[in-house]
């Protein structure tokens, strides 16, 4: 494709392209306020009227918009490039159900041509919403893995971050591609409310509830720091959502018996959020077993597991294996003595108490290592002395 050197050559080239495609290029009004001194915005305004719904080959349409998008590289200022990007992306994002993949590709091309970080963010959000409305989210989901690096580049404000995180979480939830990733972006969204006043934080109530329910529902998530988030903590005293907060506390700090008591009193509430009682029992049994591993100094009697998990004697080892499979604990089962010897177990939450426990363990390990080193050094001195005595005797 020919390189566009200036506004005049672009106009001629676009006339040539649109003539080949069967279009009539609209003459630009010389009195247009943007047409002075060779500015490009009028060309974009006029040419972006090219209809992506026209029955022509998609490669031809892509060619036209490639030429149009290339004009952002010719702008005299970043602000002008942003305005031009807004015009182009607004046109492309219209009628998202018609050729959505092509529209998305055009927006990605535009994104790559932009230098201004905020302009890039603006076009990315247009592409994200287009993918949602056009039902082609599979084409944009792979980019979510790069969001952290994008954020460093974009340097956007808190409100834009909230919009981004929430939109991505919704996309992942609706596509059912990854519940964990959806949950991760939802927690990122909630984290942006830390330090806000009560009025602003109240905007996040519904999403805080959704985050709790997603955690409780997920069969493969057993650890989170939601209780440390102010956006979640506000639910504790909320008349409507206090019970949801209580449910989260049960899953993160208590055992199966507490959940069963809660379920007996609030079965209708659980059903209203789509929670299945049997699934909740399964998850709470595993989390209760993990809690036992944390509290019982590395050794858990079979009888205690049976009573805590409310299972039969012959099911104890089955649940231990389930916990090992879920990578919640590392342990050995001593069938002779009917105990489980735990070498590692996951924490349901990692707060101040867990940090203190870790500090204590590290201090103990440090002391043990120091004792081992001292013993080795003492033995070495003794051994060196013995060798010296033997040498004297030989002489």
C-alpha positions as CSV (number, residue, x, y, z in Angstrom):
1,X,0.0,0.0,0.0
2,X,1.3,3.5,-0.9
3,X,2.6,5.6,2.0
4,X,0.4,8.6,2.8
5,X,2.7,11.6,2.8
6,X,0.3,14.5,3.3
7,X,-3.4,15.4,3.3
8,X,-3.5,16.0,-0.4
9,X,-2.0,12.7,-1.3
10,X,-4.3,11.0,1.1
11,X,-7.3,12.6,-0.5
12,X,-6.2,11.4,-3.9
13,X,-5.4,7.9,-2.7
14,X,-8.7,7.6,-0.9
15,X,-10.6,8.8,-4.0
16,X,-8.8,6.1,-6.0
17,X,-9.6,3.4,-3.4
18,X,-13.2,4.4,-3.0
19,X,-13.7,4.6,-6.8
20,X,-12.3,1.1,-7.2
21,X,-14.7,-0.1,-4.5
22,X,-17.7,1.6,-6.1
23,X,-18.0,4.5,-3.6
24,X,-18.3,8.2,-4.3
25,X,-16.0,10.2,-2.1
26,X,-17.6,13.2,-0.6
27,X,-15.9,16.5,-1.4
28,X,-14.7,18.2,1.8
29,X,-15.9,21.7,2.5
30,X,-13.0,24.0,2.3
31,X,-14.7,26.2,4.9
32,X,-14.6,23.4,7.4
33,X,-12.9,24.7,10.6
34,X,-10.6,21.6,10.6
35,X,-9.4,22.0,7.0
36,X,-7.1,24.9,7.6
37,X,-3.3,24.4,7.3
38,X,-3.6,20.8,6.1
39,X,-5.3,19.4,9.2
40,X,-6.4,15.7,8.9
41,X,-9.5,15.6,11.1
42,X,-11.9,16.6,8.2
43,X,-10.7,13.7,6.1
44,X,-11.3,11.4,9.0
45,X,-14.8,12.8,9.7
46,X,-15.7,12.3,6.0
47,X,-14.0,9.1,5.2
48,X,-15.0,7.4,8.4
49,X,-18.5,7.5,7.0
50,X,-17.4,4.5,4.9
51,X,-20.0,1.9,5.7
52,X,-18.6,-1.4,7.1
53,X,-22.0,-3.0,6.3
54,X,-21.5,-2.5,2.5
55,X,-21.5,-5.8,0.6
56,X,-17.8,-5.7,-0.4
57,X,-14.9,-7.8,0.5
58,X,-13.6,-7.4,4.0
59,X,-10.0,-7.1,2.8
60,X,-11.1,-4.0,0.8
61,X,-12.8,-2.5,3.9
62,X,-9.8,-3.3,6.0
63,X,-7.6,-1.5,3.4
64,X,-9.7,1.6,3.5
65,X,-9.7,1.8,7.3
66,X,-5.9,1.1,7.4
67,X,-5.4,4.2,5.4
68,X,-7.7,6.2,7.6
69,X,-6.2,4.9,10.8
70,X,-2.7,5.7,9.6
71,X,-3.6,9.4,9.8
72,X,-3.2,9.3,13.6
73,X,0.6,9.1,13.0
74,X,0.4,12.4,11.1
75,X,-1.2,14.5,13.8
76,X,0.6,17.6,15.1
77,X,-0.4,16.9,18.8
78,X,-1.4,14.0,21.0
79,X,-4.8,15.7,21.7
80,X,-5.5,15.8,18.0
81,X,-4.6,12.1,17.7
82,X,-7.0,11.3,20.5
83,X,-9.9,13.2,18.9
84,X,-9.2,11.4,15.6
85,X,-9.1,8.1,17.4
86,X,-12.4,8.9,19.0
87,X,-14.0,9.6,15.6
88,X,-12.6,6.5,14.0
89,X,-13.4,4.1,16.9
90,X,-16.9,5.5,17.2
91,X,-17.6,4.7,13.6
92,X,-16.0,1.3,13.8
93,X,-17.9,0.4,17.0
94,X,-21.3,1.0,15.4
95,X,-23.4,-2.0,14.5
96,X,-21.2,-4.4,16.5
97,X,-23.1,-7.5,15.3
98,X,-22.1,-6.9,11.7
99,X,-18.6,-8.2,10.9
100,X,-17.5,-7.9,14.6
101,X,-14.2,-9.7,14.1
102,X,-13.3,-7.3,11.3
103,X,-14.3,-4.2,13.4
104,X,-12.2,-5.6,16.2
105,X,-9.2,-6.0,14.0
106,X,-9.4,-2.4,12.8
107,X,-9.5,-1.2,16.3
108,X,-6.5,-3.2,17.2
109,X,-4.7,-1.7,14.2
110,X,-5.6,1.7,15.4
111,X,-4.4,0.9,18.9
112,X,-1.0,-0.1,17.6
113,X,-0.6,3.2,15.7
114,X,-1.3,5.4,18.7
115,X,1.5,6.8,20.8
116,X,-0.5,8.6,23.6
117,X,-1.0,6.1,26.5
118,X,-4.5,7.4,27.2
119,X,-5.5,7.2,23.6
120,X,-4.5,3.6,23.6
121,X,-6.6,2.9,26.7
122,X,-9.6,4.7,25.1
123,X,-9.4,2.5,22.0
124,X,-8.8,-0.7,24.0
125,X,-12.0,0.0,26.0
126,X,-13.9,0.6,22.7
127,X,-12.5,-2.8,21.4
128,X,-13.5,-4.5,24.7
129,X,-17.1,-3.2,24.5
130,X,-17.3,-4.1,20.8
131,X,-16.1,-7.6,21.6
132,X,-18.8,-7.9,24.2
133,X,-21.6,-6.5,22.1
134,X,-20.5,-8.4,19.0
135,X,-20.1,-11.6,20.9
136,X,-16.5,-12.1,19.8
137,X,-14.9,-11.9,23.3
138,X,-12.7,-14.9,22.4
139,X,-10.7,-12.6,20.3
140,X,-9.8,-10.2,23.1
141,X,-9.6,-12.5,26.1
142,X,-5.9,-13.5,25.4
143,X,-5.0,-9.8,25.9
144,X,-6.1,-10.0,29.5
145,X,-2.9,-11.7,30.4
146,X,-1.0,-8.5,29.6
147,X,-3.3,-6.1,31.6
148,X,-0.7,-5.5,34.3
149,X,1.9,-4.3,31.8
150,X,-0.8,-2.3,30.0
151,X,-1.7,-0.5,33.2
152,X,1.9,0.5,33.7
153,X,1.9,2.0,30.2
154,X,-1.6,3.6,30.3
155,X,-1.1,5.2,33.8
156,X,-4.9,5.6,34.1
157,X,-6.9,7.0,37.0
158,X,-8.9,5.0,39.6
159,X,-12.3,5.4,37.8
160,X,-10.9,4.1,34.6
161,X,-9.3,1.2,36.4
162,X,-12.6,0.3,38.0
163,X,-14.3,0.3,34.6
164,X,-11.6,-1.8,33.1
165,X,-11.5,-4.4,35.9
166,X,-15.2,-4.8,36.1
167,X,-15.7,-5.1,32.4
168,X,-13.0,-7.8,32.1
169,X,-14.4,-9.7,35.1
170,X,-17.9,-9.7,33.5
171,X,-16.4,-10.9,30.1
172,X,-14.6,-13.8,31.8
173,X,-17.7,-14.7,33.9
174,X,-20.0,-14.7,30.9
175,X,-17.6,-16.6,28.7
176,X,-17.1,-19.2,31.4
177,X,-13.5,-19.4,30.4
178,X,-11.9,-19.0,33.9
179,X,-13.8,-18.5,37.1
180,X,-10.5,-17.8,38.9
181,X,-9.5,-15.0,36.5
182,X,-12.9,-13.5,36.7
183,X,-12.6,-13.5,40.5
184,X,-9.1,-12.0,40.3
185,X,-10.3,-9.0,38.3
186,X,-13.3,-8.6,40.6
187,X,-11.0,-8.4,43.6
188,X,-8.8,-5.9,41.7
189,X,-12.0,-3.8,41.2
190,X,-12.9,-4.0,44.9
191,X,-9.3,-3.1,45.9
192,X,-9.6,0.3,44.2
193,X,-12.1,1.4,46.8
194,X,-9.6,1.2,49.7
195,X,-9.3,4.6,51.3
196,X,-12.6,5.9,49.9
197,X,-15.4,7.4,51.9
198,X,-18.5,5.5,52.9
199,X,-20.6,7.0,50.1
200,X,-18.1,6.2,47.3
201,X,-17.5,2.7,48.8
202,X,-21.2,2.0,48.7
203,X,-21.0,1.8,44.9
204,X,-19.2,-1.5,45.3
205,X,-21.7,-3.3,47.5
206,X,-23.3,-5.3,44.8
207,X,-20.0,-6.4,43.4
208,X,-18.7,-7.2,46.9
209,X,-21.6,-9.6,47.3
210,X,-21.0,-11.1,43.9
211,X,-17.3,-11.6,44.8
212,X,-18.3,-13.5,48.0
213,X,-20.8,-15.7,46.2
214,X,-18.3,-16.5,43.4
215,X,-15.7,-17.5,46.0
216,X,-18.2,-19.7,47.9
217,X,-19.4,-21.3,44.7
218,X,-15.9,-22.0,43.2
219,X,-15.0,-25.7,43.9
220,X,-11.3,-25.0,43.4
221,X,-10.7,-21.7,45.3
222,X,-9.9,-22.1,49.0
223,X,-7.9,-19.0,49.9
224,X,-8.7,-15.3,49.6
225,X,-8.1,-12.0,51.4
226,X,-11.6,-10.6,51.0
227,X,-12.1,-10.0,54.7
228,X,-9.2,-7.5,54.6
229,X,-10.9,-5.4,52.0
230,X,-12.9,-2.3,53.2
231,X,-15.3,-2.7,50.2
232,X,-16.2,-6.2,51.6
233,X,-16.0,-5.2,55.3
234,X,-18.8,-2.6,54.8
235,X,-21.3,-5.4,54.4
236,X,-20.8,-6.5,58.0
237,X,-23.2,-3.8,59.3
238,X,-25.4,-3.6,56.2
239,X,-29.0,-4.5,56.8
240,X,-29.4,-6.2,53.4
241,X,-26.1,-8.0,53.1
242,X,-24.8,-8.7,56.6
243,X,-25.7,-12.4,56.3
244,X,-23.6,-12.7,53.1
245,X,-20.7,-11.3,55.0
246,X,-21.3,-13.8,57.8
247,X,-21.2,-16.6,55.3
248,X,-17.8,-15.5,54.0
249,X,-16.5,-15.4,57.6
250,X,-17.7,-18.9,58.1
251,X,-15.9,-20.2,55.0
252,X,-12.6,-18.4,55.9
253,X,-12.4,-18.7,59.7
254,X,-14.7,-21.5,60.9
255,X,-15.6,-25.1,60.3
256,X,-18.3,-27.3,59.0
257,X,-20.5,-27.2,62.1
258,X,-20.8,-23.4,61.8
259,X,-21.9,-23.6,58.2
260,X,-24.5,-26.3,58.9
261,X,-26.0,-24.0,61.6
262,X,-26.0,-21.1,59.2
263,X,-27.6,-23.1,56.5
264,X,-30.4,-24.4,58.8
265,X,-31.3,-20.8,59.6
266,X,-30.8,-19.3,56.1
267,X,-31.5,-22.0,53.5
268,X,-33.7,-19.6,51.5
269,X,-31.0,-17.0,51.3
270,X,-28.5,-19.5,50.0
271,X,-30.8,-20.7,47.4
272,X,-31.5,-17.2,46.2
273,X,-27.8,-16.8,45.4
274,X,-27.7,-20.1,43.5
275,X,-25.6,-21.9,46.2
276,X,-26.0,-25.7,46.3
277,X,-26.0,-27.0,49.8
278,X,-24.2,-30.3,48.9
279,X,-21.4,-28.3,47.1
280,X,-21.0,-26.0,50.1
281,X,-20.7,-29.0,52.4
282,X,-17.9,-30.5,50.2
283,X,-16.0,-27.3,50.2
284,X,-16.4,-26.7,53.9
285,X,-15.2,-30.2,54.7
286,X,-12.0,-29.6,52.8
287,X,-11.5,-26.2,54.4
288,X,-12.2,-27.6,57.8
289,X,-9.6,-30.3,57.2
290,X,-7.1,-27.6,56.3
291,X,-7.9,-25.7,59.5
292,X,-7.3,-28.9,61.5
293,X,-3.9,-29.2,59.9
294,X,-3.1,-25.6,60.9
295,X,-4.2,-26.0,64.5
296,X,-3.1,-29.6,65.5
297,X,0.7,-29.1,65.5
298,X,1.1,-31.2,62.4
299,X,-0.7,-34.3,63.6
300,X,-4.5,-34.9,63.2
301,X,-6.1,-38.0,64.8
302,X,-8.5,-39.8,62.4
303,X,-11.2,-39.5,65.1
304,X,-11.0,-35.7,65.1
305,X,-11.3,-35.6,61.3
306,X,-14.3,-37.9,61.4
307,X,-16.1,-35.7,64.0
308,X,-15.1,-32.4,62.4
309,X,-16.1,-33.4,58.9
310,X,-19.1,-35.4,60.1
311,X,-18.2,-38.5,58.1
312,X,-17.9,-42.2,58.7
313,X,-14.7,-43.9,59.8
314,X,-14.1,-45.4,56.4
315,X,-14.3,-42.0,54.7
316,X,-11.5,-40.3,56.6
317,X,-8.7,-41.3,54.3
318,X,-10.9,-40.5,51.2
319,X,-11.2,-36.9,52.4
320,X,-7.5,-36.7,53.2
321,X,-6.7,-37.8,49.6
322,X,-9.2,-35.2,48.3
323,X,-7.3,-32.5,50.2
324,X,-4.0,-33.7,48.8
325,X,-5.3,-33.8,45.3
326,X,-6.5,-30.2,45.7
327,X,-3.0,-29.3,46.8
328,X,-4.4,-28.1,50.1
329,X,-2.1,-30.2,52.3
330,X,1.0,-32.4,52.1
331,X,0.8,-35.2,54.5
332,X,1.3,-38.9,55.3
333,X,-1.4,-41.2,56.8
334,X,-0.2,-43.4,59.6
335,X,-2.8,-46.1,59.5
336,X,-1.3,-48.0,62.4
337,X,-1.6,-45.1,64.8
338,X,-4.7,-43.6,63.1
339,X,-3.2,-40.1,62.6
340,X,-2.4,-37.8,59.7
341,X,1.0,-36.3,59.8
342,X,0.9,-32.9,58.0
343,X,4.1,-31.4,56.6
344,X,2.3,-28.4,54.8
345,X,-1.1,-27.0,54.7
346,X,-2.6,-24.0,52.9
347,X,-4.0,-21.0,54.7
348,X,-7.6,-19.9,54.0
349,X,-6.6,-16.3,54.4
350,X,-3.3,-14.7,55.0
351,X,-3.6,-11.9,57.5
352,X,-1.7,-10.7,60.6
353,X,-2.1,-14.0,62.5
354,X,-0.7,-16.0,59.6
355,X,2.3,-13.6,59.3
356,X,3.0,-14.0,63.0
357,X,2.8,-17.8,62.7
358,X,5.2,-17.7,59.8
359,X,7.6,-15.5,61.7
360,X,7.5,-17.9,64.6
361,X,8.2,-20.9,62.3
362,X,11.1,-19.1,60.6
363,X,12.6,-18.2,64.0
364,X,12.3,-21.9,65.0
365,X,13.9,-23.1,61.8
366,X,16.7,-20.5,62.2
367,X,17.4,-21.8,65.7
368,X,17.4,-25.4,64.5
369,X,19.8,-24.6,61.7
370,X,22.1,-22.7,64.1
371,X,22.1,-25.8,66.4
372,X,23.0,-28.1,63.5
373,X,25.8,-25.8,62.4
374,X,27.1,-25.6,66.0
375,X,27.0,-29.4,66.3
376,X,28.9,-29.9,63.0
377,X,31.5,-27.4,64.0
378,X,32.0,-29.0,67.4
379,X,32.4,-32.4,65.8
380,X,34.9,-31.0,63.3
381,X,37.0,-29.6,66.1
382,X,36.9,-32.9,67.9
383,X,37.8,-34.8,64.7
384,X,40.7,-32.4,63.9
385,X,42.0,-32.9,67.5
386,X,41.9,-36.7,67.2
387,X,43.7,-36.6,63.9
388,X,46.4,-34.4,65.4
389,X,46.9,-36.8,68.3
390,X,47.2,-39.7,66.0
391,X,49.9,-37.9,64.0
392,X,52.0,-37.3,67.1
393,X,51.7,-40.9,68.1
394,X,52.9,-42.1,64.7
395,X,56.0,-39.9,64.9
